[in-house]
Amino acid sequence: MTLRVVFQELAVVELNEAAAFYGRARPGLGVAFLDAVEIAVNAVASHPLGGRAIEGDVRLWLVRRFPYRVFYRVCDDHVRVLAIGHQKRSPAFWHGRV
């Protein structure tokens, strides 16, 4: 069963900022980043318990090709994406979003 995905507002901001950064770095790279995150989020929706549990009920899923992680929680009828974070960013930057 594939769950519905809901993004926290700050996760959308992080996603758009990272895509813009990659788009400025090289034409087409921002779109490739968005595609890679979409693949990761679709995998989370299809296999919500497949991500690594990191703290309480928060899990993470790595984005292929890019050094980013998707932080999420599995709720009753959906997956809530809490953050999209670079792997070098503090692992606790998303605290307070649950």
LINTAJO-V597086 format. One record per residue. N is the residue number from 1. RES is the residue in one small letter. PHI is phi in whole degrees, 0 to 359 (none if undefined). PSI is psi in whole degrees, 0 to 359 (999 if undefined). D_FIRST is the distance of its C-alpha to the first C-alpha in Angstrom with 2 decimals. Layout:
BEGIN
N | RES | PHI | PSI | D_FIRST
N | RES | PHI | PSI | D_FIRST
END
This chain:
BEGIN
1 | m | none | 131 | 0.00
2 | t | 264 | 127 | 3.78
3 | l | 272 | 154 | 6.39
4 | r | 290 | 147 | 9.80
5 | v | 247 | 132 | 12.55
6 | v | 237 | 129 | 16.00
7 | f | 262 | 133 | 19.04
8 | q | 295 | 152 | 22.06
9 | e | 302 | 317 | 25.21
10 | l | 294 | 329 | 26.78
11 | a | 294 | 322 | 23.86
12 | v | 295 | 318 | 24.37
13 | v | 299 | 313 | 28.08
14 | e | 299 | 318 | 27.61
15 | l | 299 | 312 | 25.44
16 | n | 293 | 321 | 28.07
17 | e | 295 | 317 | 30.97
18 | a | 294 | 319 | 29.75
19 | a | 297 | 320 | 29.09
20 | a | 295 | 319 | 32.59
21 | f | 301 | 310 | 34.13
22 | y | 294 | 324 | 32.79
23 | g | 296 | 324 | 33.78
24 | r | 287 | 328 | 37.30
25 | a | 291 | 321 | 37.49
26 | r | 200 | 132 | 36.86
27 | p | 305 | 132 | 36.06
28 | g | 89 | 343 | 32.50
29 | l | 288 | 328 | 31.38
30 | g | 296 | 319 | 29.90
31 | v | 294 | 320 | 27.68
32 | a | 298 | 322 | 26.73
33 | f | 297 | 312 | 25.84
34 | l | 300 | 320 | 23.61
35 | d | 297 | 318 | 21.88
36 | a | 294 | 321 | 21.43
37 | v | 292 | 321 | 19.99
38 | e | 299 | 318 | 17.56
39 | i | 298 | 316 | 16.39
40 | a | 297 | 315 | 16.13
41 | v | 294 | 321 | 14.25
42 | n | 296 | 322 | 11.68
43 | a | 295 | 319 | 11.40
44 | v | 298 | 316 | 11.16
45 | a | 297 | 324 | 8.33
46 | s | 279 | 328 | 6.33
47 | h | 227 | 67 | 8.23
48 | p | 300 | 333 | 9.53
49 | l | 266 | 7 | 11.87
50 | g | 282 | 339 | 13.15
51 | g | 284 | 159 | 15.80
52 | r | 287 | 127 | 19.15
53 | a | 289 | 130 | 19.92
54 | i | 242 | 328 | 23.17
55 | e | 196 | 118 | 24.25
56 | g | 59 | 235 | 22.97
57 | d | 260 | 14 | 19.31
58 | v | 273 | 135 | 19.74
59 | r | 235 | 165 | 18.29
60 | l | 226 | 152 | 19.25
61 | w | 227 | 131 | 18.12
62 | l | 280 | 145 | 20.96
63 | v | 267 | 125 | 21.48
64 | r | 291 | 145 | 22.90
65 | r | 78 | 340 | 26.44
66 | f | 234 | 147 | 27.11
67 | p | 278 | 59 | 28.06
68 | y | 233 | 156 | 25.46
69 | r | 233 | 146 | 22.78
70 | v | 255 | 119 | 19.86
71 | f | 262 | 132 | 20.09
72 | y | 209 | 164 | 17.23
73 | r | 235 | 145 | 16.20
74 | v | 265 | 120 | 12.97
75 | c | 256 | 182 | 13.65
76 | d | 306 | 309 | 12.48
77 | d | 236 | 11 | 10.37
78 | h | 202 | 171 | 10.77
79 | v | 250 | 130 | 12.08
80 | r | 254 | 115 | 15.84
81 | v | 279 | 118 | 17.69
82 | l | 272 | 324 | 21.06
83 | a | 199 | 154 | 23.03
84 | i | 238 | 109 | 23.52
85 | g | 232 | 143 | 26.41
86 | h | 296 | 145 | 28.79
87 | q | 293 | 340 | 29.02
88 | k | 272 | 352 | 32.69
89 | r | 287 | 151 | 32.11
90 | s | 310 | 132 | 32.56
91 | p | 296 | 346 | 29.47
92 | a | 256 | 12 | 29.97
93 | f | 298 | 335 | 30.31
94 | w | 276 | 351 | 27.11
95 | h | 305 | 143 | 28.44
96 | g | 96 | 354 | 28.94
97 | r | 262 | 355 | 25.76
98 | v | 276 | 999 | 23.69
END
